[in-house]
Amino acid sequence: MEHYAFVLSRIEFDQVLARIASLGIPYGPAFDSVGKRAGFGSKSGARGMAPTVYFNDPNNHLIEVRTYDS
Protein backbone atom coordinates (compact mmCIF):
# COMPACT_ATOMS: atom_id res chain seq x y z
CA MET A 1 0.00 0.00 0.00
CA GLU A 2 1.42 3.36 -1.01
CA HIS A 3 0.88 6.39 1.17
CA TYR A 4 2.56 9.54 2.43
CA ALA A 5 3.80 9.38 6.02
CA PHE A 6 4.84 12.27 8.26
CA VAL A 7 6.37 12.32 11.73
CA LEU A 8 5.23 15.26 13.82
CA SER A 9 5.87 16.57 17.30
CA ARG A 10 3.18 15.60 19.80
CA ILE A 11 1.77 19.14 19.75
CA GLU A 12 1.57 19.11 15.93
CA PHE A 13 0.06 15.61 15.95
CA ASP A 14 -2.67 16.69 18.39
CA GLN A 15 -3.34 19.82 16.31
CA VAL A 16 -3.67 17.81 13.08
CA LEU A 17 -6.03 15.30 14.70
CA ALA A 18 -8.17 18.13 16.14
CA ARG A 19 -8.24 19.95 12.81
CA ILE A 20 -9.25 16.97 10.67
CA ALA A 21 -11.92 16.07 13.23
CA SER A 22 -13.29 19.63 13.34
CA LEU A 23 -13.41 19.81 9.53
CA GLY A 24 -15.28 16.52 9.28
CA ILE A 25 -12.51 14.80 7.34
CA PRO A 26 -12.84 11.02 7.65
CA TYR A 27 -9.94 9.49 9.56
CA GLY A 28 -9.05 6.31 11.38
CA PRO A 29 -6.49 4.54 13.52
CA ALA A 30 -5.25 2.32 10.64
CA PHE A 31 -4.97 2.52 6.86
CA ASP A 32 -7.95 0.22 6.43
CA SER A 33 -10.19 2.07 8.89
CA VAL A 34 -10.26 5.58 7.43
CA GLY A 35 -13.72 6.98 8.08
CA LYS A 36 -14.33 5.25 11.41
CA ARG A 37 -13.29 8.37 13.37
CA ALA A 38 -12.08 6.11 16.15
CA GLY A 39 -9.22 8.39 17.22
CA PHE A 40 -5.62 7.43 16.72
CA GLY A 41 -4.07 3.99 16.71
CA SER A 42 -0.68 2.68 17.68
CA LYS A 43 1.36 1.30 14.80
CA SER A 44 4.92 0.11 14.41
CA GLY A 45 7.16 2.36 12.36
CA ALA A 46 10.81 3.11 11.71
CA ARG A 47 11.39 4.00 15.38
CA GLY A 48 9.00 1.54 17.00
CA MET A 49 5.39 1.86 18.14
CA ALA A 50 3.80 5.28 17.88
CA PRO A 51 0.41 7.01 17.96
CA THR A 52 -0.79 7.13 14.34
CA VAL A 53 -3.77 8.48 12.41
CA TYR A 54 -4.70 8.02 8.73
CA PHE A 55 -6.85 10.13 6.41
CA ASN A 56 -7.17 10.93 2.71
CA ASP A 57 -6.21 14.26 1.14
CA PRO A 58 -8.54 15.96 -1.39
CA ASN A 59 -6.95 13.92 -4.21
CA ASN A 60 -7.61 10.70 -2.29
CA HIS A 61 -3.96 10.06 -1.39
CA LEU A 62 -3.63 8.18 1.88
CA ILE A 63 -1.85 10.28 4.53
CA GLU A 64 -0.34 8.87 7.71
CA VAL A 65 0.74 11.13 10.57
CA ARG A 66 2.46 9.85 13.68
CA THR A 67 4.42 11.08 16.65
CA TYR A 68 7.19 9.41 18.60
CA ASP A 69 6.94 12.04 21.36
CA SER A 70 5.39 10.81 24.59
N, C-alpha and C positions, 0 to 999 in steps of 0.2 A: 504494500500500500504506500503510495507516494503522498507526502504531505509536507508542509512547512512547519518547522519546530523552532520555538524561541524560548530561551531561558531568561527569566526576569527576576528582579529582586522581589522579595515577599510583598513589599508595598505596591510595586507595579503589578504583580500578579493579582493581588486583591482588588486593585483599581480596575484592571481589565475584566475580571469576573463580575464586579459590580456594574460596570458599564454595559457589557453584553447582556446581562440580566435586565437592566433598566431599559434597554432599547428593544427588548423582546427578541433578541437574536437566539435562535435555538442552539443549545450547547449540551455537553454531556461529559461524564467522567472518563469515557473511553471513545476511541475512534468509531466504534460501532454503536454508540449510544447517543450520538448527537441528536438533540431534540428532546431528550428526557428531562432536561433541566434539573438534574439530580445533584447539582453541586460539582465539586471537583473530585477526581479519583486519585489514586496513588499508583503510579506506574514506574517501572524500572527504566532508567535511561543511562546515558554515558557515565554519570556520576552516582548511580544507585537509584534507590526509590525516591520519588518526589511527588508532591502535589501537582496534578496535571488536569487541564481542562481542554476540551476540543470543541471547535465550532467551524462553520464554513464562512468564507468571505463572500462578498457579493458575486464573484465569478465562480462560486461553488468549489473553490480550493479548500481542502481540509487544513485547518490551522491548529497546531498544538502549542499551548503555552504551559510552562512549568516553572517552578522555583525550587532551588535547593536550599534556600534560606529557611531556617526554622521558624 
